Amino acid sequence: MVENKERELEEMYMQFQMLTQEIKEIQTQMEAMQNQAADLMALKVDINEMKKVKSGTGSYTRIGPGIFVESEIKNTNEVLVTVGANIVVKKSVEDAHKLIDRQVNSIQEQNMQLMKMLQMQSMRAQQLEVEMEELIEHQKYLNNLRFTNNHGNR
């Protein structure tokens, strides 16, 4: 019986460790999504600021990480948006804002789903922790009884 309880405790501890790892992964995903939403909101502000720039104004255009070229802004009413498969289309600033808003909303919805998962996994981890503590206390109690019975019968 003692061996079964020890095995049960080991299995519970392994489940607890797996849950803890899953919780960390969910938290990492949530943080990345929050950063992505913040980047999109900053992009929206930048697009608004671009509308204030006059046509013909010089600028620097990023062509890669840390690499820029000098360029000239010709149209501040439209932006180029990647729609996938290396295809770029022109969008009005207002349409770009709507697109960004949809992306932010999608991220927030996904984040809410992750939050629910996080809460469920956290509750399960807490429950397992309580069950392990109860099992350990029960085991201590049984060991104490055995010790008392073995030394009391001499």
C-alpha positions, 0 to 999 in steps of 0.5 A: 500500500505504501508503494502505491501511495508513493507511486501515486504521489510521483505521478501527481508530482509529474502532472504538477510539473507538466501543468506548471510548464504549460502555465509558463508557456501560456504566459509567454504566449500571452506576453507575445500577443500583448507585445504584438497588440502594442506594436499594432497600436503604435503602428496606428499612431505612426500612420496618423502622424504620416498624414501630417507629412507633406508630399515630397518630404524626405524620409528613411525607409527600412529595408531590413533590420537596421538598414535604411535608404533615403526616400521621398514620401509621395502620397500620405493618404494611402499605404501599402499593405502586405496581404500574404504570398508577397502580394502588396495592395494599396489601402487608404489610411482609414482602411489600414486603421480598420485592418489594424483594429481587426488584427488587435481585436483578433489578438485580444480574443485569442488572449482571452482564450489563453487567459481562460486556459491559464485560469483552468490550468492554474486551478488544476495545479492548485488542486493537485498541490492540495491533493499532494499535501494531503497525501504527504500528511496521510503518509506521515500519519501512517508512518508515525502510527507504524513507528509508535506501534513498533516501538510501543510493543517492545 
